[in-house]
Every structure is written in structure tokens, then in C-alpha cells.
Amino acid sequence: MPHISVATWNINSVRIRTEHIARFVSEHQPDVLCLQEIKCRNEEFPLKAFSAMGLRHHHIVGQKGSHGVAVVSKHPLQPIQAPSFCPRSEARVSAVGVKGLTIHNLYVPAGGDEPDPAINDKFAHKLEVLARMRSFYAAAARDQATLVVGDLNIAPGEHDVWSHEQLLNVVSHTPVETEGLEAVRVAGGFIDVARAQKPAPEKLYSWWSYRGDWKTSNRGRRLDHIWATPGLADRCDRLDFVAAPRGWDRPSDHIPVIARFAL
């Protein structure tokens, strides 16, 4: 039976970490790789390097110096009109069709340090993005094979963080964020593929701070997600959190998450 594997990775500068991507692609052979925080304009994206990896098809939504998302693929991509989630028109959303799937590649704002929208404009921005996502997916058709992937910058459950109690007032795990993200998921009728494959109470992390020894402290959070419409989620037969790149030289603070689906 044919399959397609889709990976998501906040790479934190695609040009700095092209060699990391090449190593990951060589070892795990994703058919489609969705990148966030590429931190470059479209014309600066290292296309030749990706072609050498076998990822010859691309859809890039870049921005100078910050943000930016891209999808690279072994298979032809059909760009789709992306939802307008970001009120600031930052490069945070791309959408493609590939092999009968629709993929939305998202980079939700981090939200700053203070979880109070009245005094922190970055947090207010994040909540507005979530509200727009909920409205869009509530109205969207649900009979398509759709994936929502990317750095959603929220760790939704108590087993998606190293300490639920200590992070309840820390941006990325506050109740207003976790409840908002769950409202988006429910509105779209999506399945959280990671938790369908690896149920709680198993701890799942995709991000570790650059501060301290990430491996020894293991104070992680699951910020990177793959959601699928129910029929597609049922066809997922493998999902992996690939932790090794976090230990490579000059790593991203995020790791890849990769899922495989029967076509």
C-alpha cells in the first residue's frame, strides 16, 4: 500500500541549518517537509540544497529576517490560497495540495513573556490568531483529507510539559491558550495525531530551551503538532518525535515530528 510521510520542523533559520535538514532528510526520508521560522525572503531560500536532498518541489512564504514558512516535497505541490490568520500579515501560513492531501503549514506567534493581553501586545496578537483559526476551521468543509501542521506554540495537555503546575502561568501553557487551541481543534473536527498514536500519560516534547543542558534537565514542551481530519488520522500508521537533532551542533530549539499515512 502506498504511503506518504509528512514532517514538521521549526528550523529557526533555514540557511543556518541546511546541513541539519539534509542529515534529517537522509535518515528519515520524509515525502513532505513543512518548515517554520525560515527567517529569509523567498529568493534567499536555498533551493539548490533542497533539490540535492530530493525535495525538488517547493512553496515558500518568506519574510526578511523573521517568521516565514515553507513546504518542500518529493512530489509536485499545488499552492492553495492560505487562510488569513495573522492580523499583522506576517509570513506565518502556507497551504498546499499534494497527493490528494491538503496541508496547512502554520507558525503561530509565540506570544512574548507576559500572559496578559492588556499589557502584552504580543500575547494579544497570539490570541487573535487563535480566534481567527477557530472561525475559519468552524466554517471550513470537513470532508477533505486535511492536515494542519506546524509550530502552534502551545503545549496543550499536562503531559505535554515537564511540569503542568509550574507552567500554568507561563506563556505556551496558560489556560487561555490551551483552551483556545482546543477550541480550534474541535471547531475543525481534527484529531491530534500525536496523542492518537501516543496517548497520555506518555510525555511528549518537541521543544527545549537553549538555557542549560536540555537533555539532562529534560524540561520540554510539545509545541509542534500534526492534526488530521478523522478519515486521514485513521490512516496514520506511524508517528515519531525525532529528538536527535536537538543534540547536534548549533541546533534549533525544536525537533522534527514526522507522521506516515496510507494513501
WOZIQUI-V663875 format. One line per field, one symbol per residue. ss: DSSP state (~ for helix, > for strand, _ for the rest). psi: psi as a letter, one per 30 degrees, with the letter a starting at -180 (. if undefined). burial: # if it has 24 or more other C-alpha atoms within 12 Angstrom, else .. A space follows every 10 residues. Layout:
ss->???
psi->???
burial->???
//
This chain:
ss->__>>>>>>>> _______~~~ ~~~~~~~~__ _>>>>>____ _~~~__~~~~ ~~____>>>> >_______>> >>>____>>_ __________ __>>>>>>__ >>>>>>>___ __________ ~~~~~~~~~~ ~~~~~~~~~_ _____>>>>> >______~~~ >__~~~~___ ____~~~~~~ ~~~~~~~~_> >>~~~~~___ ______>>__ ___~~~~__> >__>>>>>>~ ~~~__>>>>> >>_~~~~___ ___>_>>>>> >>_
psi->kklkkkkkkj fhjeeegeee eeeeeeffhk ekkkklhfhl leffkieeee effgifkljk ilkjflbklk kklflkkjkk jkkifjfghl ifklklkkhf lkkkjkjkke gafjhjfffj eeeeeeeeee eeeeeefefl kggljkkjla jfgkjelfgg lfjeefgfgk kfgleeeeee eeeeeeefgl kjeefeeilk gkkkkgkklf kajeeeehil kjfkljkkle eeefgkgkkk jjfeffglkh llfllkkkkk kk.
burial->...####### #####.#### ##.##..### ########## ##..###.## ..###.#### ###...#### #####.###. .#####...# #########. ########## #...#..... .######### ####..#... ....###### ########## ##.#..#..# ########.# ########## #######... ..#######. ...#....## ########## .##.###### ######.... ########## #..
//
